[in-house]
Amino acid sequence: MSFQIRLAQMEDIAGVVALQQKAFPPPFDPELHWDPEHIEAHIRVFPLGQWVAVSHDGTVIGSCSNTLISEERWNLHAPWYRTVGGPSLEGIELNGNTLYGLDISVDPDFRRQGVGRSFYEARFEYVRNHQLTRYGTACRIPGFVESGETSAENYVKNVVIAEMTDRTLTPLLRYGLTCLGVIENYMPDPESLNHAALLEWKP
């Protein structure tokens, strides 16, 4: 299937919001989905850091949101809200040296077709072109609860060494990201018991 990765535009907002509901169904908390005003703020505040994937007919089949943070804030390895400042990028640091990934959403009907990898290639290209230190993020580990592991640290370690597979973390490791550890109470997420894997990529 052919698709195009391009910068998000204001006319994409409705498609991005609708995509959130398809990409993150329950038990993911719908209160954590982007609202239209959030996407509008992302495009207004940091237009070069927001991408969409569109199909041949212009339908939004993927979205990718990012912000910029300083080295000091990156090194805190803090929960989501403290790291990014809120869903409208209230904490963006335009002179920051870390491109921080907030979200990737891909329509379930179009997964395993290279959309996610293409978004990461766009992120890495941004880091290189703007001479940033890294791309960083913290990702969900939705396989944790059902894995039977007693700690998130053990679960993530087993995913990293390929003893286990996680539908979110495993692909990111294949894209070349390095896992630095686990953040507790990162965001409300029953499947991950509110944990997240801390990841970075450096050029």
N, C-alpha and C positions, 0 to 999 in steps of 0.2 A: 504494500500500500504506500502511496506517495503522500508526503505531507511537507509542510514548510514551517521552519522555525523563524519567527520574526518578533520584533519588539511589539509589546502590547499597546493597543490604542484604546481610547475611550469607548469606541464602538464595540469593543470586545467584552466589556464589563458584564453584560447579561450572560454571555456564554461562559465566562469564567465562573460566575456565581452558580449557574446551573450545574456546571461540571463538579463543583465541590460536593454536591449532594450525591452524585453518582460515584465519585471516587472515594468518598469517605462515609459509607453508610454506617448505621449502628453496628456495634456498640460505640463507635466514635461519637463524641458529643456534638450534636449539630450546632450548639452554641459557639463552637470553635471554628465553624465555617466562616470564610470571608463573606462580608456583606458588601453591597455595591459601593458604599462610601469608603470601605477599606481599599478596594481595588483602585478606585479613583485616586485616593491618596497615594498609593504606591506609584501610579503612573505620573502623578503630578510632582511628587517629591524626588523620585529616583527613576526617571523614565528610561534610562539606559540599562537598568537592572531588572526589567520585567519583560518576560517573553511569553509568547503563546505558540502552540503548534496548531496549525489549521489544515484541514483536509482539502482535497481538490475543489470541493464546493464551498470552501470558506468557513465550514463549521469548526468551532473551537474544540479540539480533542485533547488539548493539554495546556497547562499553564505553569508558570515558574516565577516565584516571587523571591526577591532578595533585598538585603539592605547592606549598609556599610557600618562597620564598628571599628573602634580603635584597638590597638594592641592591649592596652590596659583592660578594656572590657572583655576582650577575648580571653585573657588570662584568668578572669574570674571564673570561667566555666559555670556560669550561673543559670538559673531557670530561664525559660523562654521570655517571660515578660520583662524580667530585669535586663536581659541581654538586648532585646530589640525595642523596649520602651512601650510597646502596645501594637495593636493590629493596624494602625495607620502610620507606622514607621516613625512614631514620635521620638524615638531615641537614635535616629540615624545620625551618623558622624561622617559628613561628606568628605572629610580628609582622612578617614579611617583607612587602615591598611589591610583589612580583612573583608572580603566579600562574604557575607553571611547568608546562608540559604534558609529561607523561611518555609518554603513549601514547593512541592511538585505535585501536580494533580494530572492524572492521565485517565481518560475515559476507559472503563474496563473493557469495552469492545475493541480497543485499539492498543492494548498492552502487548508486550513482547514483540513490538514492531520497530523498536529503536527510538521511540519518542523520549523516554527518560534519558537514555545515553546522549541523545542530541542536546537535551537541555544541559546536561553536565558539560558537554563539549563547549557550549556557549558560555557557561560559567568559567571554565578554565581559560577560554580565550579572553574573556574580560579581565581576568587576573593578570594574564600575560601582557595584554595590550596596555593596561593601566599600571603596570609594574607594582602590583600589590604583593604583599607577603604570602598570602594564602587565600584559598577558599575554605571556609569552615562552616560547620553545621552540627546539629545534634538531631539524630533521627530516631523515630519510633522503633521499638523492637516488638512487633505485634505477636511474634511467636513465643514470647517468654512465658506467658501464663500456661499455655497448653503444653509447653516443653517438659514440665515436671522438674525443671531445675529449681534449686532452693534459693539461688541468688541471681540477680541480674548480671553481676560481674562474671559468674561462672558461665551463664548462658552466652553472654557476648564473647567471652574467651573461646567457647566451643564453636561459635559461628565463625570467628576469625580464623580458627585453624581448620575450618571446614568439616568439623565433626557434626555440626548441625547446620540447618539452613533456615534463614529468616527472610520472609518475602520482601522486607524493606532493606535490612542491613546487608544481606548477601549481594544484591546487585551493586550497591554502592562500593563495596570492597572490590568487586570486579571492575568497576570504573577507575580504580586506582587510588581511592581514598584510604587513609590510614586511620585506624581506630585508636584513640588516645585513652579511652576509659568510658566510664558510665556516670551520668549525672542523675542524681535522685531528685524526685519532685520537680521534674522539668516542666511538665504540663499534665493536665488531667487526661488520662488515657488508660482505661481499664485493661486493655490487652497487654500493655507494657507495664502495668502497675505504676504508672507515672514516671518510669525511667526512660532515659534516652541514651543512645550511644554517641559519644563525642567523636567527631571525624574532622580530618583536615586533608587538604591537598596543597602541595607546594610546587611551583614551577621549577 
